Amino acid sequence: MFSNFLINLPVDLLGLFLLILVFLLSFSFLFAIKKPHWLIYFLLVWLPLENLILRYAPMGAYEYIKYLPEVLTYGFFFFTWYFYVKNTKQLWPRLVINKWLFAFVGIGAVSLLFNWYSPMIWFLGMRQLLRFVLLVFIIIFLRCEENIIKKIISVGAIVLGLEVLIGLAQYLSGGALDRYLFFSPAVTIGGLAAVGGLEQSWAPGSRVFATLGRYDQMGSWLAVGLLLAFPFVYHLKNIKYRFYLLCGFFISVLILGLTMSRASWLAFVFGIIAIGWFLYKEKKVLYVFGFFAVLLAGYLIGFAWARDNISQITEKSRQTLAERMFEAVSPRAWQNSYDGYGRIFFIINTPRMVVPISPLWGVGPGNYGGGAAAALLNTEIYNRLRLPFGIQDIYGQIDNSWFSIWGEFGTLGLIFWAGIFVVIIKTAKNIYKSSGDGFARLWSAGMIGATVGVMVLGFFGPYFEFRSLMFYYWLGVGILFLCHPLQTERMGD
């Protein structure tokens, strides 16, 4: 397979050389003028708009446009690492996540050795999860001043606000904008991987997705953004600005609801509870949730009273809020999910059939359940175990990031990956309690909610691999560690 990849590399080597030269000159220019953070601004804007850009770009440029953010991220990482080593005389920053992250990578390497298969498949499987983790270290390498960090956050907030407005316009248009926004062609990259090819399975106008391509992409990204924003809105003292921010926040929550992404709703709810109840110890957060829960319960009871056989509700292209919620607990929907090789099927059969063949280090990154196996059409493990090729025996991925990691990296890999999130939450909590800086406290509170939200999302789809979501999340983790570097470095000793 690797030989096929080499054979199918772009034949225009001059064009490839010029592209690399442009990257090198761009990086050199940004560092020469001491504005490397401009690249972060660019990626913050680019990634949420990527699907829309691809919608109108020439198909021949698809692979270059699609992987531009990753190439820039890798180049940015090595450039910033070089200057970090040069300036600090240290090879690597001491951060609390180091041992967990390196242990996870180590388990991935052990899995490759014990399962021995194509190193290219292994590399692409690792890449799916770790490509944007590099943002954590890029931020640390840059050591941006606080005003730069606040500008980075402001750019992200502006992009989020624009997406909310686009989503609102999309909803008000009744679906008329969907055909201009949705785009997911089937494209083969370098003769090696097939990407895209998804269909709009929901009725136009029934689910908001703005420029992110899918309702779950929009919902998850928006949920994490709102969780990061919540502490700032909650504690803002200026009455005038607070009113406008509160209006914007609640409109954004409304758009989150209109995405109809149940996983994103749960992530947002659990994230808010983590911030408001467990961190702030604010009972009024529970009272507010209780009030809305009573309203929601009344609505659902009324719906159930007016309709027979709510236990038979299944997914369809156009659903009301009540149908969407009842479907999540409908026995008929669960049975269909199992019989149709949906998420329920793989929740049951991953620990029953996949994990036992290699319980400690898994079947290997890129071999099961994730985006790499799907894109590479890597059916080897599925065929060996006589399992369907992912969701509906078509899509290759199993709609559950946690169980995909369990299958690919084994129980040890699952523990180490979960440990990364747990340590991020503990670090954020320590910074919140010990820091005297108001911004650091607010950001650390938001990161607790965002991390809880991302962990919840992982149970409902391949969210750990979503590009915009994970770029913003890991960038936030880097900012968290930069908020209080002495604290995080001391914890890494």
QUIVENPE-V488024 format. One record per backbone hydrogen bond with DSSP energy under -1.0 kcal/mol. CO is the residue of the C=O (numbers start at 1). NH is the residue of the N-H. E is the energy in kcal/mol with one decimal. If there is no record, write none. Layout:
CO:NH:E + CO:NH:E
//
This chain:
1:5:-1.8 + 2:6:-2.0 + 3:7:-2.4 + 4:8:-1.8 + 6:9:-1.3 + 11:13:-2.2 + 12:16:-2.2 + 13:17:-2.8 + 14:18:-2.6 + 15:19:-2.2 + 16:20:-2.3 + 17:21:-2.5 + 18:22:-2.4 + 19:23:-2.0 + 20:24:-2.5 + 21:25:-2.7 + 22:26:-2.5 + 23:27:-2.7 + 24:28:-2.5 + 25:29:-2.5 + 26:30:-2.5 + 27:31:-2.3 + 28:32:-2.2 + 29:33:-2.2 + 30:35:-3.2 + 35:38:-1.9 + 36:39:-1.6 + 37:41:-1.8 + 38:42:-2.4 + 39:43:-2.3 + 40:44:-2.5 + 41:45:-1.6 + 42:46:-2.9 + 43:47:-2.1 + 49:53:-2.4 + 50:54:-2.6 + 51:55:-1.5 + 58:61:-1.6 + 59:62:-1.6 + 61:65:-2.5 + 62:66:-3.3 + 63:67:-1.7 + 67:71:-2.4 + 68:72:-2.6 + 69:73:-2.2 + 70:74:-2.8 + 71:75:-2.6 + 72:76:-2.8 + 73:77:-2.4 + 74:78:-2.1 + 75:79:-2.3 + 76:80:-2.6 + 77:81:-2.4 + 78:82:-2.2 + 79:83:-1.9 + 80:84:-2.2 + 81:85:-2.6 + 82:86:-2.3 + 83:87:-2.4 + 84:88:-2.6 + 85:89:-1.8 + 93:95:-1.0 + 95:98:-1.5 + 97:101:-3.0 + 98:102:-3.2 + 99:103:-1.8 + 100:104:-2.0 + 101:105:-2.4 + 102:106:-2.7 + 103:107:-2.4 + 104:108:-1.9 + 105:109:-2.0 + 106:110:-2.6 + 107:111:-2.6 + 108:112:-1.7 + 109:113:-2.1 + 110:114:-2.6 + 111:115:-2.0 + 112:116:-1.7 + 118:122:-2.1 + 119:123:-2.8 + 120:124:-2.4 + 121:125:-2.2 + 122:126:-2.4 + 123:127:-2.5 + 124:128:-1.5 + 126:130:-2.2 + 127:131:-2.1 + 132:135:-1.4 + 133:136:-1.6 + 134:138:-2.3 + 135:139:-2.3 + 136:140:-1.5 + 137:141:-3.2 + 138:142:-2.3 + 139:143:-1.7 + 145:149:-2.2 + 146:150:-2.5 + 147:151:-1.5 + 148:152:-2.4 + 149:153:-2.4 + 150:154:-2.2 + 151:155:-2.4 + 152:156:-2.1 + 153:157:-2.4 + 154:158:-2.5 + 155:159:-2.3 + 156:160:-2.3 + 157:161:-2.4 + 158:162:-2.4 + 159:163:-2.3 + 160:164:-2.1 + 161:165:-2.0 + 162:166:-2.4 + 163:167:-2.7 + 164:168:-2.5 + 165:169:-2.5 + 166:170:-2.5 + 167:171:-2.2 + 168:172:-2.6 + 169:173:-1.7 + 170:175:-1.3 + 171:174:-1.6 + 177:180:-1.3 + 177:181:-1.0 + 178:182:-3.1 + 187:195:-2.9 + 189:192:-2.4 + 189:193:-1.8 + 193:189:-3.6 + 195:187:-2.7 + 199:201:-1.3 + 203:206:-2.2 + 209:212:-2.0 + 214:218:-2.3 + 215:219:-2.9 + 216:220:-2.2 + 217:221:-1.9 + 218:222:-2.6 + 219:223:-2.5 + 220:224:-2.1 + 221:225:-2.0 + 222:226:-2.5 + 223:227:-2.0 + 224:228:-2.0 + 225:229:-1.6 + 226:230:-1.9 + 229:233:-2.1 + 230:234:-2.8 + 231:235:-1.9 + 238:242:-2.4 + 239:243:-2.1 + 240:244:-1.5 + 241:245:-2.7 + 242:246:-3.0 + 243:247:-2.2 + 244:248:-2.5 + 245:249:-2.9 + 246:250:-2.6 + 247:251:-2.2 + 248:252:-2.1 + 249:253:-2.2 + 250:254:-2.1 + 251:255:-2.2 + 252:256:-2.3 + 253:257:-2.1 + 254:258:-1.9 + 255:259:-1.0 + 257:260:-1.3 + 258:208:-1.7 + 261:265:-1.9 + 262:266:-2.5 + 263:267:-2.4 + 264:268:-2.3 + 265:269:-2.6 + 266:270:-2.8 + 267:271:-2.1 + 268:272:-2.5 + 269:273:-2.3 + 270:274:-2.2 + 271:275:-1.9 + 272:276:-3.4 + 273:277:-2.2 + 273:278:-1.6 + 274:279:-1.1 + 275:280:-2.5 + 276:282:-2.9 + 283:287:-2.0 + 284:288:-2.5 + 285:289:-2.4 + 286:290:-2.9 + 287:291:-2.5 + 288:292:-2.3 + 289:293:-2.6 + 290:294:-2.2 + 291:295:-2.0 + 292:296:-2.7 + 293:297:-2.8 + 294:298:-2.5 + 295:299:-2.2 + 296:300:-2.7 + 297:301:-2.8 + 298:302:-2.3 + 299:303:-2.2 + 300:304:-2.8 + 301:305:-2.4 + 302:306:-1.8 + 303:307:-1.1 + 309:312:-1.8 + 310:313:-1.4 + 311:332:-1.9 + 317:203:-2.5 + 320:324:-2.4 + 321:325:-1.9 + 322:326:-3.0 + 323:327:-2.1 + 326:329:-1.1 + 330:334:-2.4 + 331:335:-2.5 + 332:336:-2.4 + 333:337:-2.3 + 334:338:-1.9 + 335:339:-3.1 + 336:340:-2.6 + 337:342:-4.7 + 338:341:-1.5 + 341:392:-2.4 + 342:346:-1.4 + 343:347:-2.1 + 344:348:-1.9 + 345:349:-2.3 + 346:350:-2.0 + 349:353:-2.8 + 350:354:-1.2 + 350:355:-2.6 + 355:358:-1.4 + 358:362:-1.8 + 359:411:-3.1 + 360:412:-1.7 + 364:367:-1.8 + 369:398:-1.9 + 370:374:-1.6 + 371:375:-2.9 + 372:376:-2.5 + 373:378:-2.2 + 375:194:-3.4 + 377:379:-1.2 + 379:383:-3.2 + 380:384:-2.4 + 381:385:-2.2 + 382:387:-3.1 + 388:390:-2.4 + 389:396:-2.4 + 390:393:-2.5 + 391:394:-2.0 + 391:395:-2.1 + 397:391:-2.5 + 400:404:-2.0 + 401:405:-2.3 + 402:406:-2.2 + 403:407:-2.3 + 404:408:-2.6 + 405:409:-3.3 + 406:410:-1.1 + 407:363:-2.6 + 408:364:-2.2 + 409:413:-1.3 + 410:414:-2.2 + 411:415:-2.2 + 412:416:-2.5 + 413:417:-2.5 + 414:418:-2.4 + 415:419:-2.3 + 416:420:-1.4 + 417:421:-1.2 + 418:422:-2.3 + 419:423:-2.6 + 420:424:-1.9 + 421:425:-2.2 + 422:426:-2.5 + 423:427:-2.8 + 424:428:-2.6 + 425:429:-2.4 + 426:430:-2.4 + 427:431:-2.5 + 428:432:-2.5 + 429:433:-2.0 + 430:434:-2.3 + 431:435:-2.5 + 437:441:-2.0 + 438:442:-2.2 + 439:443:-2.7 + 440:444:-2.4 + 441:445:-2.0 + 442:446:-2.2 + 443:447:-2.3 + 444:448:-1.6 + 445:449:-1.7 + 446:450:-2.7 + 447:451:-2.5 + 448:452:-2.2 + 449:453:-2.5 + 450:454:-2.6 + 451:455:-2.3 + 452:456:-2.2 + 453:457:-2.5 + 454:458:-1.7 + 456:459:-1.6 + 457:460:-2.3 + 458:401:-1.4 + 458:402:-1.4 + 461:401:-1.7 + 461:463:-1.4 + 462:465:-1.8 + 463:466:-1.5 + 466:470:-2.2 + 467:471:-2.2 + 468:472:-2.2 + 469:473:-2.3 + 470:474:-2.5 + 471:475:-1.9 + 472:476:-2.0 + 473:477:-1.8 + 474:478:-2.1 + 475:479:-2.1 + 476:480:-2.2 + 477:481:-2.2 + 478:482:-1.7 + 479:483:-1.6 + 484:488:-2.0 + 485:489:-2.8 + 486:490:-2.2 + 487:491:-1.9 + 490:493:-1.2
//
